[in-house]
Amino acid sequence: VVECFESESEYMLISEKAYAPPLLDFLAQKSQDGTAKVGDREAAEILRQVLTALVHCHKRGIVHGRLEPSCLLLAGPDGGGQKHGRPVQVK
């Protein structure tokens, strides 16, 4: 986090530019006709990681306003982006 702002109803966090691809791009690559074709095990692992991250945030009083594939980043083992990286990170 580079900077934080607060209004009466919101907190805004400014972070460094993320160079990881969004989950939406990953799903689009898996699909040839526009419908994501992800295996059950892979989908379960992605969902597990997203839910684990949300529980972590919610326990600390942090909520996420827009939780959708375009707002989730794939990260490599070192936290940086890579083509088919893991884990999923909330953007």
N, C-alpha and C positions, 0 to 999 in steps of 0.2 A: 504494500500500500504506500503510495507516494504522498497522498494528501487526503484529508477528510473534511467534509462540510456537513453542517447540521441545520435543518430548518425546523419549524414547529412540528412537522409531521413526518420528516424523512431524515435519514442519514445517507450521505453519498460518499462512497469511497472511490478514489482515483488510484488506479494501479498502473504499473508498467504495461506496455503493449504485450499481449500474449501472442506467441508465434505457434500456437497449437491449433490444429484443425478442429472445427466444431463437430459434434456428434452427428449433426444433420448431414454434413459432407461425407462422413464415414458411411452412414446409412445409404446415401445416394450412390456411392461407389459400389455398394453391395447389390444394387438394384439395376436392372437394365430397362425396366418398364415403369420406373417411378415408385414402385412398391418395395419397401425394404425387405430383403430376404436375409435375415440374420438367424442363425441356428438358435435352438432353445437354450443351450448351455451358455452361448455368448450373450444372448439377450438377458438371461438370468444374472450373469456376472455384471453386466453393465447396470442393470436395475439395482442389484445389491450394492454396488459402489455408490450410486446416486443416493439411495436411501440411507446408507451409512453416513454420507456427507451431510445430508439433511438433518439427521438425528444429531450429529456433532454440532451443527450450527444452531439448531433449535434449543439444545441444552444450554447454549450460551446466549439465548435470547435474540438470535439473528434469524431473520426470515428472508426468503428470496421471492421477489415479486413476479418474475417471469421464468418459470421453470419449463423449458422446452428444449428440443434437440439443438436449436441454433444458439442456445445460451450455455451449453455444456461443452467443455473443451476436452479433447483427448490429449493425454500427456504421456511422454515416454517414461522409462524407469527413473531418469534423472529429473523428472518434472518438466522437461522441455518438450516441445511438440515433435511428433514424428508421424509418418504416414498412418500406421496402424498401432499407435501407442496405447498404453493404458497407464494409469487409471483415468477415469473420467473426473474432471474437475468442474466445479460450478464457476461460471464466468460472471 
